[in-house]
């Protein structure tokens, strides 16, 4: 008897961002809350960099497309909830008033509190990505669990910066979304400075302004990649993505590994990029794809379209034979007159006259 397979768990939606003051200075120790239908569903406390990161599962009746409210002190912003989605929400707030530290009186023994440690943002920091620079460039990268952020302080034309995630992080992302970014390599065509790249994976389309891949192509979307950057496309020579897709995800969708490609949305349409298999493991397949620029991307899979030339149906109807016997052309050609040489000109009329005379003679004899 076939055993019914359980549906895979619905991945949570991730909300992340920073809290800073009007001058851009990070504010630590601030509580960030996510509220749905009047109830708090998640909270986090900003770290020393003013950063927070929240996961909101599909609980408390929340459904795809529902709105949640992210609140920091007196400020709040609304955002949609999507399974496997990721939304960056930054806040500007007033820094907390500093409480003067009282000077201990002699003999107080001090001791000094030790201080609470500021909330911990849920479960430990993700391992730092590896950085590889070729040419004259200076950069730094960070990874918060799903978004790979690269800050390029300076880079000369012809140089490149690669930010790579370790295998443990890739495996964790694959478990949550079915896909993961492994690395991003940016090669520069011109000198740049103070450039930022935020690359985020999500299981569903992260943008209301970008159509789904399946609505414009024959491919089904596996995941999306949204790259936010302040670098002009003319300053980029090329961008190389390395990404992985879980074998389970491919199997569920019924696709072969070589049917996966990266698609770029640009100019109102998706374009399939040159994508190749880099390696194949037991649980994932790793790909590389090169793009001329950055925008929204979709990892898609499409069955190979086998072009079958339809063989024309043979005309099995046996042509009816023309059973009518062609009538011989009895007409004597007018251009060639065939005359029979009788040997004696006028022989025919003489015979006729002779016969008439014989008949007349016989009749006269009977009368006599």
PyMOL commands that set and color helices and strands:
alter all, ss='L'
color gray80, all
select helices_A, chain A and resi 167-177+213-216+233-235+247-253+257-259+347-367
alter helices_A, ss='H'
color red, helices_A
select strands_A, chain A and resi 13-20+31-36+39-45+51-56+67-72+75-80+86-88+91-92+130-134+137-143+147-155+160-164+179-188+192-202+220-229+236-246+260-266+269-272+275-280+284-291+296-301
alter strands_A, ss='S'
color yellow, strands_A
deselect
rebuild
show_as cartoon
